[in-house]
Structure formats: structure tokens, C-alpha cells
Amino acid sequence: MKVLSGRVQLGPPLEIDEGVLLGYPTGRDIPDRWLVIGPGARLRSGTVLYEGSVIGADFQTGHNVIVREENRIGDHVAIWSNSVVDYGCVIGHRVKIHTGVYVAQFTVIEDDVFLAPGVIITNDIHPGCTESKRCMRGPTIRRGAQIGGNVTLLPYVEIGERALIGAGSVVTKDIPARTVAYGNPARVVCTIDDLTCETGLTDKPYR
């Protein structure tokens, strides 16, 4: 572990591999450069946490995870290998961000959300425009939503509570709560209450 800034606050107990960088300096002018990490963190090699974020208890990373500045992250959050959380995001409690995920600036992810491998979150409605930075905003993913593998979420969209987005979808519009949507563009096909378990282990997986 290497601390690159004197403004790092760590809550014990901690388990941190060699090759972890904490308090990585940002080139942006931000008002608060403290990196605060709650107790019980498990940080694996290649993790880089920038200055200026506040992270809750029992935070876990895989290898080669980057968390940029000015993020607010809750308790019991896991971010797995080769994933990036860009700056200015709000992430709730018990969120799982799997491998190879990109979370764009100014995204809101509420409690108990799951992002499967390869999810790409975008925030720029006018790429290349000289004013695009002023209107950047990522999606809002409401409590308990499940986002399937290789899904792309466009800027400004809202994924409703406990909604389920099928693998490979491109979400261009809001998805209502407790619905199942998939396709390109993603369309609502049913509710999660309509789903049954093909393995027979349970009759209703989203009871």
C-alpha cells in the first residue's frame, strides 16, 4: 500500500494488498481532498482510490479498481476487478459492481443494486459539444434494481426500484419499477412478478 496524500483517513481493521494507491491526487479543483474509508475494508492489488471521496464500512475491491474523486459510497459495497467509478457519483449501501464495469460521472445508484459484468453507464448527451460538460448526468438506478451483463445505460434515464434489465440491452428511456426490460432499445416485456424459476428451486424468484 502507498499513501499519496496526507489526507487519508482509514478505519481499522483493514486488509490491504501491496500495490494499492490511496489518496491519488486529482487535477480537478475540489473543495475537500480527504479520502475517508470506513472500517473493515478489503482492498486488493491494483486498486487506486483518489482523494476527496467518502467510503463506508466493509468496502471491498477486486484487482485494478479505480474510484475517482468526490464520490459518496455507502456500507458493504463491493467493486470487482477492472471496474472504474468516475467522479461525482453517489452509491448506496450493499451495492455490487461486478467485473469490467464503467460508472460515469454524476451517476446515482441506490441501495441493493447489482451491476453485472460489462455494464457501461454513460452521461454525455452531446459528445464533442463544447458545452457538453455542463449538462452531463448519469442515470439514476433505484433501490434493488438488477442490471444484466453488457447492458448500456444512457444518460438521464431512471431504472425503477427492483427492475430487471436483460443482458446486452441498451436502455434509452426510463424503466418502471418492478418490470423486466430487454432489447436494443430496451422495452418492458413483463413484471418481475410474472417470472418463474426454470430450475424449479422456487416458484417466484422475485417474490
C-alpha positions as CSV (number, residue, x, y, z in Angstrom):
1,M,0.0,0.0,0.0
2,K,1.2,3.5,-0.8
3,V,-0.5,6.7,0.6
4,L,0.0,9.5,-1.9
5,S,-1.7,12.2,0.2
6,G,-1.6,13.2,3.8
7,R,-5.4,13.5,3.8
8,V,-6.3,9.8,4.1
9,Q,-8.4,8.5,7.0
10,L,-8.7,4.7,7.4
11,G,-10.9,2.9,9.8
12,P,-9.5,-0.3,11.2
13,P,-9.5,-3.2,10.8
14,L,-8.1,-3.2,7.3
15,E,-6.8,-5.7,4.8
16,I,-4.8,-4.0,2.1
17,D,-2.6,-5.7,-0.5
18,E,0.7,-4.4,-1.8
19,G,0.2,-2.3,-4.9
20,V,-2.8,-0.3,-3.6
21,L,-2.6,3.5,-4.0
22,L,-4.6,5.7,-1.6
23,G,-5.2,9.4,-1.9
24,Y,-4.2,9.7,-5.6
25,P,-4.1,13.4,-6.4
26,T,-6.8,14.8,-8.8
27,G,-6.1,17.5,-11.3
28,R,-9.5,19.0,-10.6
29,D,-10.0,21.8,-8.1
30,I,-12.2,20.2,-5.4
31,P,-13.1,21.7,-2.0
32,D,-12.4,18.7,0.1
33,R,-9.4,16.4,-0.6
34,W,-9.8,14.0,2.3
35,L,-10.2,10.3,1.4
36,V,-12.2,8.7,4.1
37,I,-12.6,4.9,4.3
38,G,-14.7,3.2,6.9
39,P,-13.7,0.1,9.0
40,G,-13.3,-3.4,7.5
41,A,-12.0,-2.5,4.1
42,R,-10.5,-5.2,1.9
43,L,-8.5,-3.7,-0.9
44,R,-6.8,-5.9,-3.5
45,S,-3.7,-5.1,-5.6
46,G,-4.0,-2.5,-8.3
47,T,-6.8,-0.6,-6.5
48,V,-6.4,3.2,-6.9
49,L,-8.6,5.4,-4.7
50,Y,-8.4,9.1,-5.4
51,E,-8.5,11.8,-2.8
52,G,-11.8,13.5,-2.0
53,S,-14.2,10.6,-1.6
54,V,-16.0,9.2,1.4
55,I,-16.5,5.4,1.5
56,G,-18.4,3.4,4.2
57,A,-17.7,0.3,6.2
58,D,-16.7,-3.1,4.8
59,F,-15.7,-1.8,1.4
60,Q,-14.2,-4.5,-1.0
61,T,-12.4,-4.2,-4.2
62,G,-11.1,-6.7,-6.7
63,H,-7.9,-6.1,-8.6
64,N,-7.3,-2.9,-10.7
65,V,-10.2,-1.0,-9.5
66,I,-10.3,2.8,-9.8
67,V,-12.5,5.1,-7.7
68,R,-12.2,8.7,-8.7
69,E,-12.7,11.8,-6.5
70,E,-15.9,13.3,-5.0
71,N,-17.8,10.0,-4.7
72,R,-20.0,9.1,-1.8
73,I,-20.2,5.4,-1.3
74,G,-22.2,3.5,1.4
75,D,-21.5,0.5,3.5
76,H,-21.0,-3.1,2.3
77,V,-20.2,-2.1,-1.2
78,A,-18.1,-4.4,-3.5
79,I,-16.5,-3.3,-6.7
80,W,-14.8,-6.2,-8.6
81,S,-11.8,-6.3,-10.9
82,N,-11.1,-3.9,-13.7
83,S,-14.0,-1.6,-12.9
84,V,-14.0,2.2,-12.8
85,V,-16.2,4.6,-10.8
86,D,-15.7,8.1,-12.2
87,Y,-16.0,11.2,-10.1
88,G,-19.1,12.8,-8.5
89,C,-21.2,9.6,-8.1
90,V,-23.5,8.6,-5.2
91,I,-23.6,4.9,-4.4
92,G,-25.8,3.5,-1.7
93,H,-25.4,0.5,0.7
94,R,-24.9,-3.2,-0.3
95,V,-24.3,-2.3,-3.9
96,K,-22.4,-4.9,-6.0
97,I,-20.5,-3.7,-9.1
98,H,-19.1,-6.7,-10.9
99,T,-16.1,-7.0,-13.3
100,G,-15.3,-4.7,-16.1
101,V,-18.0,-2.1,-15.3
102,Y,-17.7,1.7,-16.0
103,V,-19.8,4.1,-13.9
104,A,-19.8,7.6,-15.5
105,Q,-19.7,10.8,-13.6
106,F,-22.8,12.0,-11.8
107,T,-24.5,8.7,-11.6
108,V,-26.8,7.8,-8.7
109,I,-27.0,4.2,-7.6
110,E,-29.3,3.4,-4.7
111,D,-29.2,0.6,-2.1
112,D,-29.0,-3.1,-3.0
113,V,-28.4,-2.6,-6.8
114,F,-26.4,-5.2,-8.7
115,L,-24.4,-4.4,-11.9
116,A,-23.4,-7.5,-13.8
117,P,-20.0,-7.8,-15.7
118,G,-19.5,-5.4,-18.6
119,V,-22.2,-2.8,-17.7
120,I,-21.4,0.6,-19.3
121,I,-23.0,3.7,-17.8
122,T,-22.9,6.9,-19.9
123,N,-23.5,10.5,-19.0
124,D,-22.9,12.8,-22.1
125,I,-26.0,13.6,-24.2
126,H,-23.9,15.7,-26.7
127,P,-20.5,14.1,-27.1
128,G,-18.0,16.6,-28.6
129,C,-20.1,19.6,-27.9
130,T,-18.1,22.5,-26.2
131,E,-20.9,22.8,-23.6
132,S,-21.4,19.1,-23.0
133,K,-19.7,19.1,-19.6
134,R,-22.3,21.5,-18.2
135,C,-25.2,19.1,-18.9
136,M,-23.5,15.7,-18.1
137,R,-25.6,13.5,-15.9
138,G,-25.6,9.7,-15.5
139,P,-28.6,7.5,-14.9
140,T,-30.4,7.1,-11.6
141,I,-30.7,3.4,-10.6
142,R,-33.3,2.9,-7.9
143,R,-33.2,0.6,-5.0
144,G,-32.8,-3.1,-5.7
145,A,-32.6,-2.9,-9.5
146,Q,-30.6,-5.7,-11.3
147,I,-28.7,-4.8,-14.4
148,G,-27.6,-7.7,-16.6
149,G,-24.3,-8.3,-18.3
150,N,-23.1,-5.9,-21.0
151,V,-26.0,-3.6,-20.6
152,T,-25.5,0.1,-21.7
153,L,-27.4,2.8,-19.8
154,L,-27.8,6.1,-21.5
155,P,-27.6,9.5,-19.7
156,Y,-30.5,10.8,-17.6
157,V,-32.5,7.5,-17.7
158,E,-34.1,6.2,-14.5
159,I,-34.3,2.5,-13.7
160,G,-37.1,1.9,-11.3
161,E,-37.0,0.0,-8.0
162,R,-36.3,-3.7,-8.4
163,A,-36.5,-3.5,-12.2
164,L,-34.6,-6.2,-14.1
165,I,-32.7,-5.3,-17.3
166,G,-31.8,-8.2,-19.5
167,A,-28.2,-8.9,-20.7
168,G,-27.0,-6.9,-23.7
169,S,-29.7,-4.3,-23.6
170,V,-29.4,-0.6,-24.5
171,V,-31.6,1.4,-22.2
172,T,-32.6,4.7,-23.8
173,K,-35.7,5.6,-21.7
174,D,-37.0,5.3,-18.1
175,I,-37.9,1.8,-17.0
176,P,-40.7,1.5,-14.4
177,A,-40.3,-0.2,-11.0
178,R,-40.7,-4.0,-10.8
179,T,-40.6,-4.5,-14.6
180,V,-38.5,-6.7,-16.8
181,A,-37.0,-4.9,-19.9
182,Y,-34.6,-6.0,-22.6
183,G,-33.5,-5.4,-26.2
184,N,-32.0,-2.5,-28.2
185,P,-33.6,-0.2,-27.4
186,A,-34.8,-1.9,-24.2
187,R,-38.6,-2.4,-23.9
188,V,-40.7,-3.6,-21.0
189,V,-41.9,-7.1,-21.5
190,C,-43.5,-8.1,-18.2
191,T,-43.1,-7.6,-14.5
192,I,-40.8,-9.4,-12.1
193,D,-43.8,-11.0,-10.5
194,D,-44.5,-12.8,-13.8
195,L,-41.2,-14.5,-13.8
196,T,-40.8,-18.2,-12.7
197,C,-37.7,-20.2,-11.9
198,E,-36.8,-22.6,-14.7
199,T,-34.7,-24.8,-12.3
200,G,-37.7,-25.4,-10.0
201,L,-35.8,-24.3,-6.9
202,T,-38.5,-21.6,-6.3
203,D,-41.7,-20.8,-8.0
204,K,-41.2,-17.0,-7.9
205,P,-37.6,-15.8,-7.9
206,Y,-38.6,-12.1,-7.2
207,R,-41.4,-12.7,-4.7
